[in-house]
Amino acid sequence: MQLGRILFDHQAFLSNFDYFRSRSTGETGAVVKANGYGTGSSRASRLLREAGCKHFFVAVLDEADAIKANTSGEIYVLSGPTNSEDAERIASQGYVPVLNSVLQVELWRPYRDRACALHIDTGMQRLGIAVGDCPNLVVDSFNLCLVMTHLACADVPEHSFNRDQIREFSRVLPFFPGAPTSIGNSAGILNGEEFQGDVVRPGIGLYGGNPWKARPNPLRPVVTCEGMVLQIRRVHKGESVGYSASYVAQEEIRVATVGLGYADGIPRSVSNRGECAFNGVRMPVVGHISMDATQVDCSNCLELVEGDYVQFFGDTISVDEVAQTARTIPYEILTHLGNRYDYIE
């Protein structure tokens, strides 16, 4: 038995997928990269397949292999082929490479009768074929099943760069007549039809994270992270807690040691700042989070006993709140969950 457990709410996950599907004018795919945002890509893919999803997006080839048995429809490899061996493997497995450069287009040319996607960089400067290279791109004989771009600022709907990118994308579409398009990530879908395309790619929102920076989250929490209380002790006034004696009790308090630490993805940056919860009661983190343990002041929760599980995030404390406290984003919180958890469905 592990000291941590992850509770995955199937119904909430499927509800979030249905919500995106209801807001999309085209087909609704799903991003299941990074082991399904840390929640288990096989589980997520199976549930999505049963819900009718036909488009699955992963980052690398090994992730495609990991979900193949649990999907139907297309598996898109977002990193594309990095060499001729990758191209051959993608073709032999029937995956869809996302071609991000002129070089990758040439790597795929021997397999041009197989389905592929083009990624156009409209300003993010990360991956993608430059807009200026599109007029000279020779892909007339390619089986283009998708032309896509990625929005850099969709989480801020009013940001002017969103429409700048749409304008850039519109400029290149005449070079790929008839090819379906894909634009919308989680936030893009919710921002409206202009930011969607024919196939949308929700990611963080499926797993319950808020797609927006400064608007209420319309989605249901999916993942609950809990840790077991290993010990409860009295800490007297003037005594310190944890490494570096960073917390000193101002009065006698009751401190619970929970068996999850930064090795399990609990961000050390929430030391002396974050909270845990038990039966809806919030308790402050005291002292530095260590590799295998976190200490919380449970003076206000006398019913908490050794062997109970406290929540790090879930329905009481959202993953977005933890991310904000840790000065990061919910993507990082979810994908940093370690392998020392029991998964409960």
PEBELUR-V146700 format. One record per helix or strand of 3 or more residues. SS is the DSSP state (h for helix, s for strand). FROM is the first residue (numbers start at 1). TO is the last residue. If there is no record, write none. Layout:
BEGIN
ss->[SS SS]
from->[FROM FROM]
to->[TO TO]
END
This chain:
BEGIN
ss->[s h s h h s h s h s h s h s h h h s h s h s h h s s s s h h s]
from->[4 10 27 33 41 55 61 74 84 96 102 115 131 143 160 186 193 199 204 223 243 253 262 268 275 281 294 309 319 330 341]
to->[8 23 31 37 50 58 70 77 93 99 111 121 136 148 176 190 195 202 207 235 245 258 264 270 278 285 297 313 325 335 344]
END
